[in-house]
């Protein structure tokens, strides 16, 4: 497995299994099977309401906890809950996570970030991150953090390469973890001729070419699926390398257009919603 080195010298696998929008049963199965296949990065969140299932999947896989890079996110309703980190660890059934994010710049997000910093100092989180912090939000956080985050998780794909954000990330050596890595299933992206052409050259699907592009951009990628064959294919992307010219051709697709458009009203709603955690 290819790893990326974080700004605190910790290493994280470049490819992982995501669990967004997976039911507890599907998350448990996908995580278990992914780890058996060789995945070593698993991503979840309070808001996905499947942390207990993810923990079960890890234990059922037979892979030692120390070999798994486990990532989760605190939801805004938990930012002022002093027990949020311990409750998250309890749901996962672990003593620590390898990466702990705050999920949205909503509510009292600075209190949430202080919780991450405290967890990091106490060893309950081996690294910390921010999710969906862009523009004015990351600029404000940049003036207030005491510990520089190791990761940011944001939408990224060949139509939206986060070019503006990457300047800030490079300054602090903050790694980017992509969500919507395949454009939220948009067929216009998947069917771009350049991916079909490269797929024929390397014996890969268009989706595999796109996922490989992510890793060569230096992004960590976490495609999720309940389909075991898709999970296997998503990992099978590290036995070839796109050339500089091929990466340049893909770069021409960048439209600086995202699929998900968050509003200030949604941030207010996020702050007021509490997940109904899996029992």
C-alpha positions in Angstrom: 0.0 0.0 0.0 1.2 3.5 -0.9 1.4 5.8 2.2 1.5 9.6 2.5 3.6 11.2 5.3 1.8 13.7 7.4 3.2 16.9 8.9 3.6 15.1 12.2 5.5 12.2 10.5 2.6 9.8 10.9 1.9 7.8 7.8 -1.5 7.3 6.3 -2.6 4.9 3.5 -3.3 6.7 0.2 -6.5 4.7 -0.5 -9.2 3.8 2.0 -12.8 2.7 2.4 -15.4 5.4 3.0 -18.7 4.7 4.8 -20.8 7.7 4.0 -24.4 6.8 3.3 -23.8 3.2 4.3 -26.3 1.6 6.7 -24.8 -0.1 9.8 -25.1 -3.5 8.2 -23.5 -2.4 5.0 -20.8 -0.4 6.8 -19.9 -3.5 8.9 -19.7 -5.7 5.9 -17.8 -3.3 3.7 -15.2 -2.5 6.3 -14.7 -6.2 7.2 -14.3 -7.2 3.6 -12.1 -4.2 2.6 -9.7 -4.9 5.4 -9.4 -8.5 4.4 -8.6 -7.4 0.8 -5.7 -5.2 2.1 -7.2 -1.8 2.8 -5.8 -0.2 5.9 -7.6 3.1 6.0 -11.3 3.4 7.2 -13.3 6.6 7.3 -16.5 7.3 9.2 -18.2 10.1 11.2 -20.6 10.7 14.0 -23.1 11.9 11.5 -23.0 8.6 9.4 -24.5 6.8 12.4 -22.5 3.7 11.7 -19.5 4.0 14.0 -20.4 1.0 16.1 -20.8 -1.0 12.9 -17.4 0.2 11.6 -15.8 -0.9 14.9 -17.4 -4.3 14.5 -16.2 -4.6 11.0 -12.6 -3.9 12.1 -12.8 -6.5 14.8 -14.3 -9.1 12.5 -11.7 -8.6 9.9 -9.0 -10.2 11.9 -6.6 -7.3 11.2 -4.9 -5.9 14.3 -6.1 -2.6 15.4 -2.6 -1.1 15.2 -2.6 -1.8 11.4 -5.7 0.1 10.7 -5.7 3.9 10.2 -9.1 4.8 11.6 -10.7 8.2 10.8 -13.9 9.8 12.2 -15.4 13.2 12.6 -17.1 15.1 15.5 -20.5 16.5 14.4 -21.3 20.2 15.4 -23.8 19.1 18.1 -20.8 17.5 19.9 -18.4 20.5 19.7 -19.3 21.7 23.2 -19.8 18.2 24.7 -16.8 17.6 26.9 -17.4 13.9 26.6 -17.7 13.8 22.8 -14.3 12.3 22.1 -14.7 9.5 24.7 -18.2 8.8 23.5 -17.0 8.5 20.0 -14.2 6.1 21.0 -16.7 4.1 22.9 -19.0 3.7 19.9 -16.0 2.6 17.8 -14.8 0.3 20.5 -11.2 1.7 20.4 -8.9 3.5 22.8 -7.8 6.0 20.1 -8.4 7.1 16.5 -5.7 7.8 14.0 -7.4 10.8 12.7 -10.1 13.0 14.3 -11.9 15.8 12.4 -14.4 18.4 13.1 -17.0 17.8 10.4 -18.4 21.3 9.5 -17.6 24.9 10.2 -20.9 25.2 12.0 -21.9 26.1 15.6 -19.1 26.7 18.0 -16.5 25.1 15.7 -13.6 26.6 17.6 -14.7 24.7 20.7 -14.7 21.6 18.5 -11.2 22.3 17.3 -10.0 22.8 20.9 -11.4 19.3 21.6 -9.3 17.9 18.8 -6.2 19.6 20.1 -6.9 18.2 23.6 -7.4 14.7 22.2 -4.2 15.0 20.2 -2.2 16.0 23.3 -3.8 13.1 25.3 -3.0 10.5 22.6 -6.7 9.8 21.9 -6.2 11.1 18.4 -2.9 10.4 16.6 -3.7 13.2 14.1 -6.4 15.8 13.6 -8.2 17.4 10.8 -10.9 19.7 9.5 -13.7 18.8 7.1 -15.4 21.2 4.7 -13.3 24.2 5.9 -12.7 26.4 2.9 -12.3 30.1 2.1 -13.1 32.4 5.1 -13.4 29.4 7.5 -9.9 28.1 7.0 -8.6 31.6 7.0 -10.1 32.2 10.4 -9.0 28.9 11.8 -5.5 29.5 10.6 -5.3 32.5 13.0 -6.6 30.5 15.9 -5.2 27.0 15.8 -2.6 26.0 18.4 -1.8 22.7 16.6 -1.7 22.7 12.8 -4.1 20.0 11.4 -2.7 17.1 9.5 -5.7 16.7 7.2 -8.5 18.5 5.5 -11.4 16.5 3.9 -13.2 18.3 1.1 -14.9 17.7 -2.2 -12.2 17.1 -4.9 -12.2 15.5 -8.4 -10.9 16.3 -11.9 -13.7 18.9 -12.4 -12.9 20.6 -9.0 -9.2 20.2 -8.0 -9.3 22.7 -5.1 -6.6 24.7 -6.7 -7.1 27.8 -4.5 -7.2 25.8 -1.3 -4.1 23.8 -2.1 -2.0 26.9 -1.7 -2.8 27.1 2.0 -2.4 23.4 2.4 1.0 23.4 0.8 2.2 26.1 3.2 1.5 23.9 6.2 1.9 20.5 4.6 -1.7 19.6 5.3 -2.9 16.6 3.3 -6.2 16.6 1.4 -8.6 13.7 1.7 -11.1 13.6 -1.2 -14.8 13.1 -1.0 -17.0 12.8 -4.1 -13.7 11.5 -5.7 -15.7 10.2 -8.7 -17.8 13.3 -9.0 -20.8 11.8 -7.1 -21.3 9.3 -9.8 -21.7 11.9 -12.5 -21.5 10.1 -15.9 -20.2 13.1 -17.7 -17.1 12.9 -15.6 -16.7 9.2 -15.7 -17.3 9.2 -19.5 -14.7 11.8 -20.3 -12.8 10.4 -23.4 -9.4 10.9 -21.7 -10.3 8.4 -19.0 -11.5 5.8 -21.5 -8.4 6.2 -23.5 -6.1 5.8 -20.5 -8.2 2.9 -19.3 -7.5 1.1 -22.6 -3.8 1.8 -22.3 -3.5 0.5 -18.7 -6.2 -2.1 -18.6 -8.3 -0.2 -16.0 -11.7 1.3 -15.8 -12.3 5.0 -16.0 -13.1 5.0 -12.3 -9.8 3.4 -11.6 -8.0 6.0 -13.7 -9.7 8.8 -11.8 -8.8 7.3 -8.4 -5.2 6.9 -9.5 -5.2 10.6 -10.5 -6.2 11.4 -7.0 -3.2 9.6 -5.5 -0.8 11.1 -7.9 -2.2 14.6 -7.0 -1.1 13.7 -3.5 -4.7 13.3 -2.3 -5.9 10.5 -0.1 -9.0 9.0 -1.5 -11.8 7.1 0.3 -14.4 5.8 -2.2 -17.2 4.0 -0.5 -19.3 1.1 -1.7 -21.4 -1.8 -0.5 -20.5 -3.8 -3.5 -17.5 -6.1 -2.8 -16.4 -6.2 -6.4 -16.3 -2.4 -6.5 -14.4 -2.2 -3.3 -11.8 -4.6 -4.7 -11.5 -2.6 -8.0 -11.1 0.7 -6.1 -8.0 -0.7 -4.4 -6.5 -2.0 -7.6 -5.0 1.3 -8.7 -1.5 1.2 -7.5 0.2 -1.1 -10.1 0.5 1.6 -12.8 1.5 5.3 -13.0 0.1 8.1 -15.1 2.8 10.1 -17.0 3.3 13.8 -16.5 1.7 14.4 -19.9 -1.3 12.3 -19.0 -1.7 14.2 -15.7 -1.5 17.4 -17.7 -4.3 16.3 -20.0 -6.5 15.5 -17.0 -5.7 18.9 -15.6 -7.4 20.5 -18.6 -10.8 19.1 -17.3 -10.7 21.4 -14.2 -13.8 23.6 -14.3 -13.5 24.8 -10.7 -17.1 23.5 -10.4 -18.3 21.5 -7.4 -21.3 19.3 -7.0 -22.2 20.1 -3.5 -23.1 23.7 -2.7 -23.5 24.4 1.0 -25.4 27.4 2.3 -25.2 29.4 5.5 -28.7 28.2 6.3 -27.5 24.6 6.1 -24.7 25.4 8.6 -27.3 26.7 11.0 -29.3 23.5 10.5 -26.1 21.4 11.0 -25.5 23.1 14.4 -29.0 22.2 15.5 -29.2 18.6 14.5 -27.9 15.7 16.7 -27.4 12.3 15.2 -29.5 9.4 16.5 -26.6 7.2 17.3 -26.7 3.4 16.6 -27.4 1.5 19.8 
